[in-house]
Every structure is written in C-alpha cells, then in structure tokens.
C-alpha cells in the first residue's frame, strides 16, 4: 500500500486515499449513489478470485467480509479452453504451438460467452475449423466455478448475511461474462448479477 502511495506521489498525484479493490468496483458500478445497501462483489479476475460483502451506509462502504481463492482465476479457465483445443489438435505441442493454442483458447472462451458453438482454427497445431461447443467448455470449467461458490458461501457466513439480505451483486472480471458463471452466481447469492 505504501508503494502505491509513493508511486502516486512520484507521478505527481495527490493521494488522498487508497481503495480496496471491491470498494473501487462498487464505486465504478455506482453503488455509492444509493443511501444504503448490502452488496456482494464477485471478482473473477485473470489471476485470482475474490468475493467481498460490503455494507453501504450514509455513502460510506464498510467491508463486512472478504474471501476468495488466490490459486483460481480466469487464467485457469483459459488453460482449460486450451486443453480442449489441444485434444482436438495435437497432443504434444511445441512452445510456439502452445502459445498459439493459448491465444486461440482465450478468444474461444470470449466467443462462447455469446455463441452456443464456434468453429476454431489454430493452424500452428494443425487444427482447422474444429467445432467446439459452449456445453463442452462449461463442463470443463464447472469444478472451478463451483470452487468460487464455496468461497461465496463462506464470505456470507463470515459477514453474518443470508443471500436474501443482499441488495445487489456485482460481477467484476472478464470470466464473469460467461453464461455459466452467471447461472451459478444468481442462485448462490440470491440475486441476479
């Protein structure tokens, strides 16, 4: 935190306050415009998963509980998509082929957020127009997605909050755009994100 303050000063900025990531997300989504409320911030970023339960009262956020999994993130979902592509292509890719597969996998993950199926080509591994479905991908990611729900349940318990008490749920991070994540989060946190 001190290094962040120092970097701001070196950049010529006047640092008034550092915000925790969930509070910054809540502000970015305009949750501070209300007078009060209880919110869950579900943050599935590239490298980690974080869940925070915040209470807003008189324009001030209070963090009631935080949790997550520092060994789980969107990169893990990308790896599973790459595994799916590798199974359709070759079994022992070279380093260059591996990189091409990872890039194609990330793009596939993003496209499957809005399409039920996609044709994927990764010429570097000899994969030409292989069909991959959202259902195949979701079956692979489901165990990881379920891990996030355990952390959510624990954060709610730590905060002394039932899902029905939440006023809102905010999803942050690229992997939250996937339909399967949204399908799981809504019943687990008692609100549509």
Buried (B, 14 or more C-beta within 10 A) or exposed (E): EEEEEEEBEEEEEEEEEEEBBBBBBBEEBEBBEEEEBBBBBBBBBBEBBBBBBBBBEEEEBEBBBBBBBEEBBBBBBBBBBBEBBBEBBBEEBEEEBBEBBBBBBBBBBBBBBEEEEBEBEBEBBEBEEBEBBBEBBBEBBEEBBEBBBEBBBBBBEBBEBEBEEBBBBBBBBBBBBBEBBBEBBBEBBBBEB
